[in-house]
Amino acid sequence: MDAESVRKSVDAALLPMVASLGGWGVEHAHWLPDRDGSPVIWLRTRTKIEAVALQSQVWLLPQLQVTLTRLGVPHDLVWRLRFEFTSAEAEAGLFEQPG
């Protein structure tokens, strides 16, 4: 599978991921290739607490792997990808001046 096909498959999987994890506070997902070309999927929640709670769920990784596989992402890529978590709350804090 070429890089463009992989990109399209991963992009197609992001919307169902966000929809299925909305109850956990996920409001956005995007992916960027790592240095070795493997995708790193970033999930953004509203709050830091939601991000921590979601990260600790044992079912999360298998659910996301199934979603990616169903939408055509090759198995070898699915097994080596990483998930990272952030929150709108944490991102807003990046630009605050220390008081």
C-alpha positions as CSV (number, residue, x, y, z in Angstrom):
1,M,0.0,0.0,0.0
2,D,1.5,3.4,-0.9
3,A,1.8,6.4,1.4
4,E,-1.2,8.2,-0.1
5,S,-3.5,5.1,0.4
6,V,-2.3,4.8,4.0
7,R,-3.0,8.5,4.6
8,K,-6.5,8.2,3.2
9,S,-7.2,5.1,5.3
10,V,-6.0,6.6,8.5
11,D,-7.9,9.9,7.8
12,A,-11.1,7.9,7.2
13,A,-10.7,6.2,10.6
14,L,-10.4,9.4,12.6
15,L,-14.0,10.5,12.4
16,P,-15.4,7.1,13.7
17,M,-12.8,7.2,16.5
18,V,-13.9,10.7,17.6
19,A,-17.6,9.7,17.4
20,S,-17.1,6.5,19.3
21,L,-15.0,8.2,22.0
22,G,-17.1,11.4,22.3
23,G,-18.6,10.2,25.6
24,W,-15.0,10.1,27.0
25,G,-14.5,13.7,26.1
26,V,-12.7,13.2,22.8
27,E,-13.4,16.2,20.5
28,H,-10.7,15.9,17.9
29,A,-8.2,13.4,16.4
30,H,-5.4,13.8,13.9
31,W,-2.3,11.9,12.9
32,L,1.2,12.7,12.0
33,P,3.9,10.3,10.7
34,D,6.7,9.6,13.2
35,R,10.3,9.8,12.2
36,D,10.2,6.2,10.9
37,G,7.0,6.9,9.0
38,S,4.6,5.1,11.4
39,P,1.5,7.1,12.2
40,V,1.1,8.6,15.6
41,I,-2.6,9.3,16.3
42,W,-3.3,12.2,18.6
43,L,-6.6,12.2,20.5
44,R,-7.7,15.5,22.1
45,T,-10.1,15.6,25.0
46,R,-11.7,18.6,26.6
47,T,-10.0,18.3,30.0
48,K,-6.7,16.8,31.3
49,I,-8.7,14.5,33.6
50,E,-10.6,13.0,30.6
51,A,-7.4,12.4,28.8
52,V,-5.9,10.5,31.8
53,A,-9.1,8.5,32.3
54,L,-9.3,7.5,28.7
55,Q,-5.6,6.5,28.5
56,S,-6.1,4.1,31.4
57,Q,-8.8,2.1,29.7
58,V,-7.7,-1.4,28.7
59,W,-10.1,-1.7,25.8
60,L,-9.0,1.5,24.1
61,L,-6.0,0.2,22.1
62,P,-7.9,-2.9,20.7
63,Q,-10.9,-0.8,19.8
64,L,-8.8,1.7,17.9
65,Q,-6.9,-1.0,16.2
66,V,-10.1,-2.6,15.0
67,T,-11.4,0.7,13.7
68,L,-8.2,1.2,11.7
69,T,-8.2,-2.3,10.3
70,R,-11.8,-2.1,9.2
71,L,-11.1,1.0,7.3
72,G,-8.2,-0.5,5.4
73,V,-5.1,0.4,7.3
74,P,-2.6,-2.4,6.8
75,H,-2.1,-4.7,9.8
76,D,1.6,-4.2,10.0
77,L,1.1,-0.5,10.3
78,V,-1.7,-0.9,12.9
79,W,0.5,-2.9,15.2
80,R,3.3,-0.4,15.3
81,L,1.4,2.9,15.5
82,R,1.3,4.9,18.7
83,F,-1.5,6.9,20.3
84,E,-0.8,10.1,22.1
85,F,-3.2,12.1,24.2
86,T,-3.7,15.8,24.8
87,S,-6.5,18.0,26.0
88,A,-7.8,21.4,25.0
89,E,-7.2,22.4,28.6
90,A,-3.5,21.5,28.5
91,E,-3.1,23.1,25.1
92,A,-4.6,26.4,26.4
93,G,-2.1,26.3,29.3
94,L,0.8,26.3,26.8
95,F,0.3,30.0,26.1
96,E,-0.4,31.2,29.6
97,Q,2.2,33.4,31.2
98,P,3.5,32.3,34.6
99,G,1.9,34.4,37.3
